[in-house]
Every structure is written in C-alpha cells, then in structure tokens.
Amino acid sequence: RRKDQRAIERMMALDARGLYQVVTREGISMCGYGPAVAMLTAANVLGARSAELVKYATSGDVSGDRDTVVGYAGIAVS
C-alpha cells in the first residue's frame, strides 16, 4: 500500500514527471505506468485541474489472501 500511495499521490497531483520518477526510482511494479504518464501529460495540456480517487482496493480485499497482493486505483481526471 505504501508504494501504491506514492504513485497515487503523484497522479492526484496531475504530476506526470513525478509519477514517472517515483515508479522508476522506487522500483514500483505498476502495470501501465507509461500510458498513465501519457494520460497525465495530455490532461495537463488540455487544461485538467483536478483528479479524484474513485476507488482503491487490492486483490487481498477480494480474495482474503494478503500474502501477495495487487493494488488497483480508479482515478477520474477533469
């Protein structure tokens, strides 16, 4: 959750460069971070002003197995 939180914080700040840096420097295993960086870059160019965390959960929330989990975040950018 700590690593997920750092990536989510950068996305909530609409910080494309910061997301790239936190993922690469801290070795965060984030599927699709390239498209997420591209989306944030485009959102900034198009005038986005805010991001809302719609939902955050992990696979452990569903399966109950907390040994190995994958985190999921839904973020709406406007």
CYANA upper distance limits for C-alpha pairs under 8 A (distance plus 0.5 A):
  1 ARG  CA      5 GLN  CA      6.44
  1 ARG  CA     71 GLY  CA      7.91
  2 ARG  CA      6 ARG  CA      6.94
  3 LYS  CA      7 ALA  CA      7.07
  3 LYS  CA     26 GLU  CA      8.50
  3 LYS  CA     28 ILE  CA      6.89
  4 ASP  CA      8 ILE  CA      6.58
  4 ASP  CA     28 ILE  CA      8.34
  4 ASP  CA     71 GLY  CA      7.38
  5 GLN  CA      9 GLU  CA      6.48
  6 ARG  CA     10 ARG  CA      7.08
  6 ARG  CA     22 VAL  CA      7.66
  7 ALA  CA     11 MET  CA      6.91
  7 ALA  CA     19 LEU  CA      6.35
  7 ALA  CA     22 VAL  CA      7.11
  7 ALA  CA     23 VAL  CA      7.37
  8 ILE  CA     12 MET  CA      6.53
  8 ILE  CA     73 ALA  CA      8.14
  9 GLU  CA     13 ALA  CA      6.73
 10 ARG  CA     14 LEU  CA      6.82
 10 ARG  CA     15 ASP  CA      5.71
 10 ARG  CA     16 ALA  CA      7.78
 10 ARG  CA     18 GLY  CA      6.35
 10 ARG  CA     19 LEU  CA      5.67
 11 MET  CA     15 ASP  CA      6.36
 11 MET  CA     16 ALA  CA      7.61
 11 MET  CA     19 LEU  CA      7.03
 11 MET  CA     40 LEU  CA      7.89
 11 MET  CA     51 ALA  CA      7.94
 12 MET  CA     50 SER  CA      7.78
 12 MET  CA     51 ALA  CA      5.58
 12 MET  CA     52 GLU  CA      7.24
 12 MET  CA     53 LEU  CA      7.88
 12 MET  CA     75 ILE  CA      8.27
 13 ALA  CA     50 SER  CA      8.09
 13 ALA  CA     51 ALA  CA      7.73
 14 LEU  CA     40 LEU  CA      6.37
 14 LEU  CA     43 ALA  CA      8.45
 14 LEU  CA     44 ASN  CA      7.68
 14 LEU  CA     49 ARG  CA      8.47
 14 LEU  CA     50 SER  CA      7.79
 14 LEU  CA     51 ALA  CA      7.52
 15 ASP  CA     19 LEU  CA      6.62
 15 ASP  CA     40 LEU  CA      7.36
 16 ALA  CA     20 TYR  CA      6.84
 16 ALA  CA     36 ALA  CA      8.34
 16 ALA  CA     37 VAL  CA      5.39
 16 ALA  CA     38 ALA  CA      7.93
 16 ALA  CA     40 LEU  CA      5.76
 16 ALA  CA     41 THR  CA      6.28
 17 ARG  CA     21 GLN  CA      6.65
 17 ARG  CA     37 VAL  CA      7.82
 18 GLY  CA     22 VAL  CA      6.53
 19 LEU  CA     23 VAL  CA      6.61
 19 LEU  CA     33 TYR  CA      8.46
 19 LEU  CA     37 VAL  CA      7.29
 20 TYR  CA     24 THR  CA      6.64
 20 TYR  CA     33 TYR  CA      7.82
 20 TYR  CA     34 GLY  CA      8.32
 20 TYR  CA     37 VAL  CA      7.10
 21 GLN  CA     25 ARG  CA      6.20
 22 VAL  CA     26 GLU  CA      6.14
 22 VAL  CA     27 GLY  CA      8.32
 22 VAL  CA     28 ILE  CA      7.96
 23 VAL  CA     27 GLY  CA      6.18
 23 VAL  CA     28 ILE  CA      5.24
 23 VAL  CA     29 SER  CA      7.80
 23 VAL  CA     30 MET  CA      7.74
 23 VAL  CA     33 TYR  CA      8.21
 24 THR  CA     28 ILE  CA      7.20
 32 GLY  CA     36 ALA  CA      6.73
 33 TYR  CA     37 VAL  CA      6.55
 34 GLY  CA     38 ALA  CA      6.74
 35 PRO  CA     39 MET  CA      6.51
 36 ALA  CA     40 LEU  CA      6.69
 37 VAL  CA     41 THR  CA      6.63
 38 ALA  CA     42 ALA  CA      6.66
 39 MET  CA     43 ALA  CA      6.42
 40 LEU  CA     44 ASN  CA      6.63
 41 THR  CA     45 VAL  CA      6.88
 42 ALA  CA     46 LEU  CA      6.59
 43 ALA  CA     47 GLY  CA      6.73
 43 ALA  CA     48 ALA  CA      5.64
 43 ALA  CA     77 VAL  CA      8.03
 43 ALA  CA     78 SER  CA      8.31
 44 ASN  CA     48 ALA  CA      5.74
 44 ASN  CA     49 ARG  CA      8.21
 48 ALA  CA     77 VAL  CA      7.29
 48 ALA  CA     78 SER  CA      5.57
 49 ARG  CA     77 VAL  CA      8.32
 49 ARG  CA     78 SER  CA      6.60
 50 SER  CA     77 VAL  CA      6.37
 50 SER  CA     78 SER  CA      5.99
 51 ALA  CA     75 ILE  CA      6.97
 51 ALA  CA     76 ALA  CA      6.00
 51 ALA  CA     77 VAL  CA      4.81
 51 ALA  CA     78 SER  CA      6.77
 52 GLU  CA     75 ILE  CA      5.99
 52 GLU  CA     76 ALA  CA      5.66
 52 GLU  CA     77 VAL  CA      6.99
 53 LEU  CA     73 ALA  CA      7.72
 53 LEU  CA     74 GLY  CA      6.57
 53 LEU  CA     75 ILE  CA      5.04
 53 LEU  CA     76 ALA  CA      7.04
 54 VAL  CA     73 ALA  CA      8.07
 54 VAL  CA     74 GLY  CA      5.78
 54 VAL  CA     75 ILE  CA      5.95
 54 VAL  CA     76 ALA  CA      7.15
 55 LYS  CA     72 TYR  CA      8.47
 55 LYS  CA     73 ALA  CA      6.24
 55 LYS  CA     74 GLY  CA      5.66
 55 LYS  CA     75 ILE  CA      7.77
 56 TYR  CA     71 GLY  CA      7.80
 56 TYR  CA     72 TYR  CA      6.16
 56 TYR  CA     73 ALA  CA      4.95
 56 TYR  CA     74 GLY  CA      6.95
 57 ALA  CA     61 ASP  CA      6.94
 57 ALA  CA     71 GLY  CA      6.36
 57 ALA  CA     72 TYR  CA      5.95
 57 ALA  CA     73 ALA  CA      7.21
 58 THR  CA     62 VAL  CA      7.79
 58 THR  CA     69 VAL  CA      6.65
 58 THR  CA     70 VAL  CA      5.89
 58 THR  CA     71 GLY  CA      4.67
 58 THR  CA     72 TYR  CA      6.35
 59 SER  CA     63 SER  CA      6.64
 59 SER  CA     64 GLY  CA      8.31
 59 SER  CA     65 ASP  CA      8.27
 59 SER  CA     69 VAL  CA      5.89
 59 SER  CA     70 VAL  CA      5.85
 59 SER  CA     71 GLY  CA      6.96
 59 SER  CA     72 TYR  CA      8.45
 60 GLY  CA     64 GLY  CA      5.25
 60 GLY  CA     65 ASP  CA      5.46
 60 GLY  CA     66 ARG  CA      5.47
 60 GLY  CA     68 THR  CA      8.20
 60 GLY  CA     69 VAL  CA      6.09
 60 GLY  CA     70 VAL  CA      8.07
 61 ASP  CA     65 ASP  CA      8.42
 65 ASP  CA     69 VAL  CA      7.98
